[in-house]
Amino acid sequence: MRCLTLYARSRQVPVSLAAVVVSAVAVWALTRGGSEGPGDPRLPVLILAAGAMAVSIGLGGQDLALDRTAAIRWAPRRAAHVLLAGVVVGTVLLAVQTMGEDMATTEFVVRDSAGLMGLVALGAALWGGQYAWTPPFAWLSISFFAPPPTSAPMRVATWMLLPPGSAAGTWTALILMVTGTAAYAVAGPRR
């Protein structure tokens, strides 16, 4: 248990978890009773993206050289970290929904939290833990201001906002999750 506690502290898990909960509750409280309809996906996507960006800092350790020279296998731990963080981010949104109206279905939350965590993991592998938040932020910005998804490339670009069950949204999230998690698990965070 001590190793798990030390790992969580070195990856700033308590602070990240607090940031995920505070951001979800703050967005929910500020938009409660707003003009968005119950089918508007922007609010749940904003909560999920904020959560993914909050946990991204924990994907880089305090000392990358120490991580690379440790006598333990990091790939399974890194993959588990990404997957568990995605579960926590999605669970926080589902828990916030219990305080009021339903914002998104479970399928939507699972798809988007998996895709966003894949983006965060890919960002950590490419640019390091301190900049891992940039890919989900950039993709979220594009999704919010993109024209309506009438073509296949636009459906891929706006996968976060597509309704649950859409093939383009599901496949894009799945590819991002697998690619990002695999890249981060194998390569680790960039220096």
Buried (B, 14 or more C-beta within 10 A) or exposed (E): EEEEEEBBEBBBBEBBBEBBBEBBBEBBEEBEEEEEEEEBBBBBBBBBBBBBBBBBBBBBBEEBEEBEEEEEEBEEBBBEBBBEBBBBBBBBBBEBBEEEEEBBBEEBBBBBBBBBBBBBBBBBBBBBBBBBBBBBBEBBEEBEEBEEBEEEEBBBBBBBBBEBEBEBBBBBBBBBBEBBBBBBBEEBBBE
